[in-house]
């Protein structure tokens, strides 16, 4: 099954759930969109910016960015990669593997600008969609975590679904990805700076308990990646 076929299957599954609950409306018809943040500089991984950490192979040989995209694609569709000028090859990587890309020309100014660039485009493509945002340097997020966020969102009533801010929590630590309802598209498209959406969403965030250490694990340096690839297969598999 191709990535496009998997995406269409996910859309059908989500709509079926809503139909069974009698909750499918015009507002929820677009359902969930996934967004992988893959436009950063990765300065701690490669200070001279010659190597993109998100194109580096993880434990199973796949580039880290694709590991993150695959986790999202288990529960939502379509999945986009936000890419930028520092590593434009990520755009090709995304599209060759069945994912759409969103070009973020201001990504060099910080993560807030990346989110703003990407979400502004999502607003035009999917004006009534919720968006689930995952940093591309988090390759170990479990599919079950993404699915629990999706299910928690689907179990809300329509008004709450529109305003939702949901994130996983593991051992009292808040992790990623973060799922935001359609009402957040406009404020997200106005972000700037390097802090992302943290301050904006903090007062509204609700957590979803998960058994997934991978929702906390990011890759910042080559030694982080080496440690991940050297971990016993069973330990890595628990996170993937």
QUIPE-V461649 format. One record per pair of residues at least 6 apart in sequence whose C-alpha atoms are under 8 Angstrom apart, sorted by the first residue. I is the first residue (numbers start at 0). GAP is how many residues later the second one is. Records with the same first field share a line. If there is no record, write none. Layout:
I = GAP + GAP
This chain:
1 = 96
2 = 94 + 95 + 96
3 = 94 + 95
5 = 67
6 = 66 + 69 + 70 + 71 + 72
7 = 69
9 = 63 + 64 + 65 + 66 + 67
10 = 20 + 65 + 66
13 = 17 + 62
14 = 9 + 14 + 16
17 = 6 + 136
22 = 135
26 = 101
27 = 100 + 101 + 130
28 = 99 + 100
29 = 96 + 98 + 99
30 = 45 + 97 + 98 + 99
31 = 44 + 45 + 46 + 97 + 98 + 99 + 100 + 118
32 = 43 + 44 + 45 + 46 + 47 + 96 + 97 + 98 + 99
33 = 35 + 38 + 39 + 42 + 43 + 44 + 45 + 46 + 97 + 98 + 99 + 100
34 = 34 + 44 + 45 + 46 + 47 + 96 + 97 + 98 + 99
35 = 29 + 32 + 33 + 43 + 44 + 45 + 46 + 97 + 98 + 99 + 100
36 = 44 + 45 + 46 + 77 + 78 + 96 + 97 + 98 + 99
37 = 16 + 27 + 43 + 44 + 45 + 46 + 52 + 97 + 98 + 99
38 = 43 + 44 + 45 + 46 + 47 + 48 + 65 + 68 + 69 + 75
39 = 43 + 44 + 46 + 67 + 68 + 70 + 71 + 74
40 = 8 + 11 + 45 + 46 + 67
41 = 7 + 10 + 11 + 178
42 = 6
43 = 176 + 177
44 = 6 + 7 + 8 + 175 + 176 + 177
45 = 6 + 7 + 175
48 = 37
51 = 35
52 = 11 + 84
53 = 9 + 10 + 11 + 82 + 83
54 = 8 + 9 + 10 + 35
55 = 6 + 7 + 8
56 = 6 + 7
57 = 6 + 9 + 81 + 167 + 170 + 171
58 = 169 + 170 + 171 + 177
63 = 72 + 73 + 74 + 75
64 = 71 + 72 + 74
65 = 28 + 73
66 = 72 + 73
67 = 66 + 67 + 68 + 69 + 70 + 71 + 72 + 73
68 = 10 + 11 + 12 + 67
70 = 70 + 71 + 72 + 75
71 = 7 + 60 + 71 + 74
72 = 6
73 = 69 + 72 + 73
74 = 68 + 71 + 72 + 75
75 = 74
77 = 21 + 22
78 = 20 + 21
79 = 19 + 20 + 21 + 22
80 = 10 + 13 + 18 + 19 + 20 + 21
81 = 19 + 20 + 21 + 22 + 32 + 33 + 36
82 = 7 + 8 + 18 + 19 + 20 + 21 + 24
83 = 19 + 20 + 21 + 22 + 23 + 24
84 = 19 + 20 + 22 + 23
85 = 22
90 = 10 + 12
93 = 6 + 7
94 = 6
101 = 16 + 19
102 = 14 + 15
103 = 9 + 10 + 13 + 14
104 = 9 + 12
105 = 7 + 8 + 11
106 = 6 + 7 + 10
108 = 83 + 84 + 85
109 = 82 + 83 + 84 + 85 + 86
110 = 81 + 82 + 83 + 84 + 85
111 = 79 + 80 + 81 + 82 + 83 + 84 + 85
112 = 78 + 79 + 80 + 81 + 83
114 = 73 + 74 + 76 + 81
115 = 72 + 73 + 74 + 75 + 76
116 = 72
117 = 71
118 = 66 + 69 + 70
119 = 65 + 66 + 69
122 = 62 + 63
126 = 55 + 58
127 = 54
128 = 52 + 53
129 = 32 + 49 + 50 + 51 + 52 + 55
130 = 48 + 49 + 50 + 51
131 = 45 + 46 + 47 + 48
132 = 43 + 44 + 45 + 46
133 = 42 + 43 + 44
134 = 41 + 42
136 = 81 + 82 + 83
137 = 76 + 77 + 78 + 79 + 80 + 81
138 = 75 + 78 + 79 + 101
139 = 74 + 75 + 77 + 96 + 99 + 100
140 = 35 + 71 + 72 + 73 + 74 + 75 + 76 + 98 + 99
141 = 70 + 72 + 73 + 96 + 97 + 98
142 = 97
144 = 23 + 65 + 66 + 67 + 70
145 = 31
147 = 60 + 62
148 = 17 + 18 + 19 + 30 + 59
151 = 56
152 = 8 + 11 + 13
153 = 7
160 = 20 + 21
161 = 19 + 20 + 21
162 = 17 + 18 + 19 + 20 + 21
163 = 15 + 16 + 17 + 40 + 41 + 42
164 = 13 + 14 + 15 + 16 + 36 + 39 + 40 + 41
165 = 12 + 13 + 14 + 39 + 40 + 41 + 42
166 = 7 + 8 + 9 + 10 + 11 + 12 + 38 + 39 + 40 + 41
167 = 6 + 7 + 8 + 9 + 10 + 39 + 40 + 41 + 42 + 47
168 = 6 + 38 + 39 + 40 + 41 + 46
169 = 39 + 40 + 41 + 42 + 43 + 45 + 46
172 = 43
173 = 33 + 42
174 = 40 + 41
175 = 39 + 40
176 = 38
187 = 9
190 = 6
211 = 26 + 27
212 = 26
213 = 25 + 26
214 = 24
218 = 6
227 = 8
